[in-house]
Amino acid sequence: MKMPVKPRKKAQSKEKATIIEVFNVHVIFPNQDRYDGECTRTESGALERNGFGTHTTHNGIVYTGQWKNDKINGTGRLEHPSGAIYEGEFKDNKFHGTGTYMWPNQFKYIGSFNENKLEGEGKFIDSEGYEWVGTFHYRAAPGLKLKMDM
C-alpha cells in the first residue's frame, strides 16, 4: 500500500532585504567639475553617483538626469556650451537608445542612437523645417526620404 505524499512547503528566504541609503551630495572634483545629486555607498564604502543628479564640467557641459554605478545611465539631458543639446536615453556615458540631438544651427535628429552614433530609424529636420525620414547608419543615411505635408 502506498502512503500519500505530503506536499512540501517552499523554503522561505531568511535573507533580509538590503536597505540602500541614498545621500544628497554637493561635490567639487579636483578638476573643478561639480556634481549635485544622489549617491549611494558601495560595498567598499566609497560614494558613487546613483539616482538623479546634475554634473557640470569646468568648461560648461551640463548633464542632468539619471545615474547608475557612477555612470550616466537612463534618461537625461546633456547641454554643450556651443548650444548643442541631447535629450534622451544613455547607457554607460553614451547616447544609447531613443533621443533627440539638436545642433547649434537648429538642425535636429530624432531617433535611435547606438554608442553615440545615429543608428536606426530616425528623422532629421533641417533649419528650414523640412523633415527627412529613414534609416541612419552613423554618418550615412542612404534612401532618406523627404516627408511632404499635402
C-alpha positions as YAML, in Angstrom:
chain: A
units: angstrom
residues:
- id: 1
  name: MET
  ca: [0.00, 0.00, 0.00]
- id: 2
  name: LYS
  ca: [1.36, 3.42, -0.99]
- id: 3
  name: MET
  ca: [1.43, 6.16, 1.59]
- id: 4
  name: PRO
  ca: [0.08, 9.55, 0.50]
- id: 5
  name: VAL
  ca: [2.84, 12.06, -0.12]
- id: 6
  name: LYS
  ca: [2.59, 15.31, 1.78]
- id: 7
  name: PRO
  ca: [3.28, 18.41, -0.29]
- id: 8
  name: ARG
  ca: [6.46, 20.19, 0.79]
- id: 9
  name: LYS
  ca: [6.40, 23.77, 1.91]
- id: 10
  name: LYS
  ca: [8.51, 26.13, -0.13]
- id: 11
  name: ALA
  ca: [11.65, 27.18, 1.63]
- id: 12
  name: GLN
  ca: [11.39, 30.80, 2.67]
- id: 13
  name: SER
  ca: [14.38, 33.02, 2.25]
- id: 14
  name: LYS
  ca: [15.81, 34.17, 5.53]
- id: 15
  name: GLU
  ca: [17.81, 36.94, 3.87]
- id: 16
  name: LYS
  ca: [16.80, 40.40, 4.92]
- id: 17
  name: ALA
  ca: [16.05, 43.00, 2.30]
- id: 18
  name: THR
  ca: [19.04, 45.26, 1.84]
- id: 19
  name: ILE
  ca: [18.24, 48.87, 2.56]
- id: 20
  name: ILE
  ca: [20.26, 51.22, 0.42]
- id: 21
  name: GLU
  ca: [20.83, 54.62, 1.93]
- id: 22
  name: VAL
  ca: [20.69, 57.49, -0.56]
- id: 23
  name: PHE
  ca: [22.73, 60.62, 0.13]
- id: 24
  name: ASN
  ca: [22.16, 64.03, -1.46]
- id: 25
  name: VAL
  ca: [25.59, 65.50, -2.04]
- id: 26
  name: HIS
  ca: [27.39, 68.52, -3.46]
- id: 27
  name: VAL
  ca: [30.85, 67.55, -4.73]
- id: 28
  name: ILE
  ca: [33.58, 69.65, -6.36]
- id: 29
  name: PHE
  ca: [36.14, 67.44, -8.09]
- id: 30
  name: PRO
  ca: [39.88, 68.28, -8.32]
- id: 31
  name: ASN
  ca: [39.39, 69.43, -11.95]
- id: 32
  name: GLN
  ca: [36.61, 71.81, -10.75]
- id: 33
  name: ASP
  ca: [33.75, 69.70, -12.18]
- id: 34
  name: ARG
  ca: [30.70, 69.73, -9.88]
- id: 35
  name: TYR
  ca: [28.06, 67.13, -9.02]
- id: 36
  name: ASP
  ca: [24.83, 67.86, -7.18]
- id: 37
  name: GLY
  ca: [22.57, 64.90, -6.64]
- id: 38
  name: GLU
  ca: [22.03, 61.45, -5.28]
- id: 39
  name: CYS
  ca: [24.75, 58.97, -4.29]
- id: 40
  name: THR
  ca: [24.90, 55.58, -2.63]
- id: 41
  name: ARG
  ca: [27.73, 53.86, -0.81]
- id: 42
  name: THR
  ca: [29.49, 50.91, -2.46]
- id: 43
  name: GLU
  ca: [30.46, 47.76, -0.56]
- id: 44
  name: SER
  ca: [33.95, 49.22, -0.14]
- id: 45
  name: GLY
  ca: [32.48, 52.38, 1.41]
- id: 46
  name: ALA
  ca: [33.06, 54.77, -1.49]
- id: 47
  name: LEU
  ca: [30.28, 57.05, -2.68]
- id: 48
  name: GLU
  ca: [29.12, 56.69, -6.28]
- id: 49
  name: ARG
  ca: [26.51, 58.54, -8.28]
- id: 50
  name: ASN
  ca: [23.23, 56.60, -8.32]
- id: 51
  name: GLY
  ca: [19.83, 58.17, -8.83]
- id: 52
  name: PHE
  ca: [19.18, 61.68, -10.14]
- id: 53
  name: GLY
  ca: [21.78, 64.43, -10.35]
- id: 54
  name: THR
  ca: [23.47, 67.23, -12.26]
- id: 55
  name: HIS
  ca: [27.13, 67.14, -13.31]
- id: 56
  name: THR
  ca: [28.67, 70.38, -14.60]
- id: 57
  name: THR
  ca: [32.13, 70.28, -16.14]
- id: 58
  name: HIS
  ca: [34.66, 73.07, -15.66]
- id: 59
  name: ASN
  ca: [34.22, 74.00, -19.34]
- id: 60
  name: GLY
  ca: [30.42, 74.33, -19.17]
- id: 61
  name: ILE
  ca: [28.98, 70.99, -20.29]
- id: 62
  name: VAL
  ca: [25.93, 70.21, -18.13]
- id: 63
  name: TYR
  ca: [24.27, 66.79, -17.72]
- id: 64
  name: THR
  ca: [21.06, 66.50, -15.73]
- id: 65
  name: GLY
  ca: [19.45, 63.11, -15.34]
- id: 66
  name: GLN
  ca: [19.80, 59.57, -14.11]
- id: 67
  name: TRP
  ca: [22.97, 57.86, -12.90]
- id: 68
  name: LYS
  ca: [23.73, 54.21, -12.18]
- id: 69
  name: ASN
  ca: [27.04, 52.78, -10.95]
- id: 70
  name: ASP
  ca: [28.72, 56.20, -11.23]
- id: 71
  name: LYS
  ca: [27.91, 56.45, -14.96]
- id: 72
  name: ILE
  ca: [25.27, 58.27, -16.97]
- id: 73
  name: ASN
  ca: [22.59, 55.59, -17.38]
- id: 74
  name: GLY
  ca: [18.88, 56.09, -18.01]
- id: 75
  name: THR
  ca: [17.28, 59.28, -19.28]
- id: 76
  name: GLY
  ca: [18.71, 62.76, -19.16]
- id: 77
  name: ARG
  ca: [19.72, 65.96, -20.91]
- id: 78
  name: LEU
  ca: [23.25, 66.95, -21.97]
- id: 79
  name: GLU
  ca: [23.88, 70.61, -22.88]
- id: 80
  name: HIS
  ca: [27.07, 71.81, -24.54]
- id: 81
  name: PRO
  ca: [28.25, 75.46, -24.33]
- id: 82
  name: SER
  ca: [28.08, 75.61, -28.16]
- id: 83
  name: GLY
  ca: [24.30, 75.26, -27.91]
- id: 84
  name: ALA
  ca: [24.17, 71.58, -28.92]
- id: 85
  name: ILE
  ca: [21.70, 69.57, -26.82]
- id: 86
  name: TYR
  ca: [20.99, 65.84, -26.50]
- id: 87
  name: GLU
  ca: [17.93, 64.69, -24.63]
- id: 88
  name: GLY
  ca: [17.07, 61.01, -24.32]
- id: 89
  name: GLU
  ca: [18.44, 57.67, -23.21]
- id: 90
  name: PHE
  ca: [22.02, 56.99, -22.11]
- id: 91
  name: LYS
  ca: [23.99, 53.83, -21.40]
- id: 92
  name: ASP
  ca: [27.46, 53.87, -19.82]
- id: 93
  name: ASN
  ca: [28.02, 57.59, -20.52]
- id: 94
  name: LYS
  ca: [26.95, 57.36, -24.19]
- id: 95
  name: PHE
  ca: [23.86, 58.31, -26.20]
- id: 96
  name: HIS
  ca: [22.17, 54.94, -26.48]
- id: 97
  name: GLY
  ca: [18.51, 54.25, -27.20]
- id: 98
  name: THR
  ca: [15.96, 56.83, -28.28]
- id: 99
  name: GLY
  ca: [16.77, 60.51, -28.18]
- id: 100
  name: THR
  ca: [16.85, 63.93, -29.79]
- id: 101
  name: TYR
  ca: [20.05, 65.74, -30.76]
- id: 102
  name: MET
  ca: [19.87, 69.44, -31.71]
- id: 103
  name: TRP
  ca: [22.87, 71.16, -33.27]
- id: 104
  name: PRO
  ca: [23.58, 74.87, -32.58]
- id: 105
  name: ASN
  ca: [22.34, 75.69, -36.12]
- id: 106
  name: GLN
  ca: [18.90, 74.25, -35.14]
- id: 107
  name: PHE
  ca: [19.28, 71.08, -37.24]
- id: 108
  name: LYS
  ca: [17.67, 68.25, -35.31]
- id: 109
  name: TYR
  ca: [17.77, 64.43, -35.31]
- id: 110
  name: ILE
  ca: [15.07, 62.43, -33.55]
- id: 111
  name: GLY
  ca: [15.51, 58.68, -33.42]
- id: 112
  name: SER
  ca: [17.75, 55.82, -32.39]
- id: 113
  name: PHE
  ca: [21.32, 56.05, -31.12]
- id: 114
  name: ASN
  ca: [23.90, 53.32, -30.58]
- id: 115
  name: GLU
  ca: [27.02, 54.23, -28.58]
- id: 116
  name: ASN
  ca: [26.91, 57.95, -29.54]
- id: 117
  name: LYS
  ca: [26.11, 57.25, -33.21]
- id: 118
  name: LEU
  ca: [22.92, 57.84, -35.19]
- id: 119
  name: GLU
  ca: [21.80, 54.26, -35.77]
- id: 120
  name: GLY
  ca: [18.42, 53.00, -36.95]
- id: 121
  name: GLU
  ca: [15.13, 54.65, -37.78]
- id: 122
  name: GLY
  ca: [15.07, 58.39, -37.37]
- id: 123
  name: LYS
  ca: [14.02, 61.79, -38.57]
- id: 124
  name: PHE
  ca: [16.29, 64.68, -39.50]
- id: 125
  name: ILE
  ca: [14.84, 68.18, -39.51]
- id: 126
  name: ASP
  ca: [16.82, 70.90, -41.29]
- id: 127
  name: SER
  ca: [16.95, 74.60, -40.40]
- id: 128
  name: GLU
  ca: [14.05, 75.35, -42.74]
- id: 129
  name: GLY
  ca: [11.82, 72.75, -41.06]
- id: 130
  name: TYR
  ca: [11.98, 70.09, -43.80]
- id: 131
  name: GLU
  ca: [11.77, 66.57, -42.37]
- id: 132
  name: TRP
  ca: [13.83, 63.72, -43.79]
- id: 133
  name: VAL
  ca: [12.97, 60.21, -42.61]
- id: 134
  name: GLY
  ca: [14.72, 56.89, -43.00]
- id: 135
  name: THR
  ca: [17.39, 54.59, -41.63]
- id: 136
  name: PHE
  ca: [20.59, 56.14, -40.33]
- id: 137
  name: HIS
  ca: [24.00, 54.44, -40.07]
- id: 138
  name: TYR
  ca: [26.32, 56.84, -38.21]
- id: 139
  name: ARG
  ca: [27.10, 59.50, -40.85]
- id: 140
  name: ALA
  ca: [25.29, 57.81, -43.74]
- id: 141
  name: ALA
  ca: [21.57, 57.67, -44.43]
- id: 142
  name: PRO
  ca: [21.04, 56.02, -47.82]
- id: 143
  name: GLY
  ca: [17.49, 56.20, -49.07]
- id: 144
  name: LEU
  ca: [16.46, 59.13, -46.88]
- id: 145
  name: LYS
  ca: [13.05, 60.46, -47.93]
- id: 146
  name: LEU
  ca: [11.67, 63.96, -47.67]
- id: 147
  name: LYS
  ca: [8.40, 63.98, -45.73]
- id: 148
  name: MET
  ca: [5.84, 66.04, -47.61]
- id: 149
  name: ASP
  ca: [2.75, 67.55, -45.99]
- id: 150
  name: MET
  ca: [-0.01, 67.76, -48.58]
...
